[in-house]
Amino acid sequence: MLKIVTSPDPILSQVCEPCEVGDKSLKRLAKQMAHAMYKNNGCGIAAPQVGVAQRLVVIDVDWDGEGEQEPIVLVNPEIVELRGEPETGGEGCLSCPGVTVPISRQPWARVRYYDLDGELWEIEGDGLLGRCLQHEIDHLEGRTLFESCDPVTRIEALAAYEEARAAGARPGDTSVEVG
């Protein structure tokens, strides 16, 4: 199984390279990413979070820990539209275990991407889906929760994260709320 990379690993601050659309090896990587995401109770994961600097994302905001898993795989996703007044909500991250950080994001997003067969699609959503799409695409641009929050919150979040790491926080843990 793939290991979740945690902050401050330098791969998390890299801008990822585009995937070759239709590359058959992406199917195996996406399957392994989905497995790591579900095992750690995540609703989204980006390739740099498993040590691969490519533009690949797997999300499943409907899975609640039980029942059928229906991951959506996005190859080379890009945000084409955001709408609404920014809303602040607590976000956790598999690569920043132990903390929940308040992040301000527009509530609705539309994303263009390729599927694993090389077909072009668009997905749009609000609520958790809109937030998750933006969060995972941030990873592809080299941004974590710490770069996505305001400067004062960042100082608090980094301190809380260091405490959580020292206490043994693992990917999927979101016990300390910042702010």
C-alpha positions as CSV (number, residue, x, y, z in Angstrom):
1,M,0.0,0.0,0.0
2,L,1.1,3.5,-0.7
3,K,2.3,5.6,2.3
4,I,0.8,9.0,2.9
5,V,3.4,11.8,2.7
6,T,3.0,14.3,5.5
7,S,4.0,17.9,5.8
8,P,6.7,19.3,5.7
9,D,7.8,16.8,3.0
10,P,9.1,18.9,0.0
11,I,7.0,17.1,-2.6
12,L,3.9,18.7,-1.1
13,S,5.2,22.1,-2.1
14,Q,5.9,21.2,-5.7
15,V,3.8,22.1,-8.7
16,C,2.9,18.8,-10.2
17,E,3.6,17.7,-13.8
18,P,0.6,16.9,-16.1
19,C,-0.1,13.2,-16.6
20,E,0.0,11.7,-20.1
21,V,-3.7,11.3,-20.8
22,G,-4.6,7.7,-21.4
23,D,-1.5,6.4,-19.7
24,K,-2.5,2.8,-18.5
25,S,-0.2,3.0,-15.4
26,L,-2.5,5.7,-14.0
27,K,-5.2,3.1,-13.4
28,R,-3.0,1.2,-10.9
29,L,-1.8,4.4,-9.2
30,A,-5.4,5.7,-8.9
31,K,-6.5,2.3,-7.4
32,Q,-3.7,2.5,-4.9
33,M,-4.5,6.1,-4.1
34,A,-8.2,5.2,-3.5
35,H,-7.2,2.4,-1.2
36,A,-5.0,4.7,0.9
37,M,-7.7,7.4,0.9
38,Y,-10.4,4.9,2.2
39,K,-8.0,3.2,4.7
40,N,-7.3,6.6,6.3
41,N,-11.0,7.9,6.2
42,G,-10.3,10.6,3.6
43,C,-12.7,12.0,1.0
44,G,-10.0,13.0,-1.4
45,I,-6.3,12.4,-2.2
46,A,-3.9,13.9,-4.7
47,A,-0.9,12.1,-6.1
48,P,1.7,14.2,-4.3
49,Q,0.2,13.0,-1.0
50,V,1.6,9.5,-1.9
51,G,4.9,10.8,-3.2
52,V,4.0,11.2,-7.0
53,A,4.4,14.7,-8.5
54,Q,1.7,14.2,-11.1
55,R,-1.7,15.9,-11.7
56,L,-3.9,13.0,-10.5
57,V,-6.8,13.2,-7.9
58,V,-9.2,10.7,-6.4
59,I,-12.3,11.8,-4.5
60,D,-15.3,10.2,-2.9
61,V,-17.3,12.6,-0.8
62,D,-20.3,10.3,-0.5
63,W,-18.5,7.4,1.2
64,D,-19.2,7.4,5.0
65,G,-17.0,4.5,6.0
66,E,-19.5,1.8,5.0
67,G,-21.2,0.7,1.9
68,E,-20.1,1.0,-1.7
69,Q,-17.0,2.9,-2.6
70,E,-17.4,4.9,-5.8
71,P,-14.2,7.0,-6.3
72,I,-14.0,9.6,-9.0
73,V,-10.6,9.8,-10.7
74,L,-9.5,13.1,-12.2
75,V,-6.6,13.2,-14.5
76,N,-5.1,16.7,-15.1
77,P,-8.0,18.5,-13.3
78,E,-8.3,22.3,-13.6
79,I,-10.8,24.7,-12.1
80,V,-12.7,26.4,-14.8
81,E,-15.1,28.3,-12.6
82,L,-15.7,29.2,-9.0
83,R,-18.9,30.9,-7.7
84,G,-20.3,32.4,-4.5
85,E,-19.1,34.5,-1.6
86,P,-16.2,32.7,0.1
87,E,-17.2,30.6,3.1
88,T,-14.9,29.5,5.9
89,G,-15.0,25.9,6.9
90,G,-12.8,23.5,8.8
91,E,-10.7,21.3,6.7
92,G,-8.6,18.3,7.6
93,C,-5.9,16.8,5.4
94,L,-4.3,13.3,5.2
95,S,-0.9,15.0,4.8
96,C,-1.4,17.3,7.8
97,P,-2.7,14.9,10.4
98,G,-4.1,15.9,13.7
99,V,-5.5,19.4,12.8
100,T,-8.6,20.9,11.3
101,V,-7.9,24.3,9.8
102,P,-10.4,27.0,8.9
103,I,-10.1,27.7,5.2
104,S,-12.1,30.3,3.2
105,R,-13.2,29.0,-0.2
106,Q,-15.9,29.8,-2.7
107,P,-18.8,27.3,-2.2
108,W,-19.2,26.1,-5.8
109,A,-16.6,24.8,-8.2
110,R,-16.6,23.5,-11.8
111,V,-13.6,21.4,-12.8
112,R,-12.5,20.0,-16.2
113,Y,-10.6,16.8,-16.2
114,Y,-9.8,13.6,-18.1
115,D,-10.9,10.1,-16.9
116,L,-8.6,7.1,-16.9
117,D,-9.7,6.3,-20.5
118,G,-8.7,9.7,-21.8
119,E,-12.2,11.1,-22.1
120,L,-12.7,14.8,-21.2
121,W,-15.4,15.5,-18.5
122,E,-16.5,18.3,-16.3
123,I,-17.7,18.0,-12.7
124,E,-19.4,20.7,-10.6
125,G,-20.5,20.8,-7.1
126,D,-21.0,22.8,-3.9
127,G,-20.7,21.9,-0.3
128,L,-18.2,19.2,0.5
129,L,-17.6,18.3,-3.2
130,G,-16.8,21.9,-4.1
131,R,-14.5,22.3,-1.2
132,C,-12.8,18.9,-1.8
133,L,-12.2,19.7,-5.5
134,Q,-10.5,23.0,-4.6
135,H,-8.5,21.4,-1.7
136,E,-7.1,18.5,-3.9
137,I,-6.3,20.8,-6.8
138,D,-4.4,23.0,-4.3
139,H,-2.2,20.0,-3.7
140,L,-1.4,19.8,-7.4
141,E,-0.2,23.4,-7.2
142,G,2.0,22.8,-4.2
143,R,-0.4,24.2,-1.5
144,T,-1.4,22.5,1.7
145,L,-3.8,23.7,4.4
146,F,-1.0,25.9,5.8
147,E,-0.7,27.9,2.6
148,S,-4.4,28.1,2.0
149,C,-5.4,29.8,5.3
150,D,-4.9,33.4,6.4
151,P,-1.4,34.3,7.9
152,V,-2.5,34.5,11.6
153,T,-4.3,31.1,11.3
154,R,-1.3,29.7,9.6
155,I,0.9,30.4,12.7
156,E,-1.7,28.8,15.0
157,A,-2.2,25.8,12.7
158,L,1.5,25.1,12.3
159,A,1.9,25.2,16.1
160,A,-1.1,22.9,16.6
161,Y,0.3,20.6,13.9
162,E,3.7,20.3,15.6
163,E,1.9,19.4,18.8
164,A,-0.3,16.8,17.0
165,R,2.7,15.2,15.3
166,A,4.6,15.0,18.6
167,A,1.5,13.3,20.1
168,G,1.6,10.7,17.3
169,A,-1.1,12.0,14.9
170,R,-1.6,9.7,11.9
171,P,-3.2,10.5,8.5
172,G,-7.0,10.7,9.0
173,D,-6.7,12.3,12.5
174,T,-8.3,15.7,12.7
175,S,-8.6,16.1,16.5
176,V,-7.2,19.6,17.1
177,E,-9.3,22.4,15.7
178,V,-7.5,25.6,15.0
179,G,-9.0,29.1,15.3
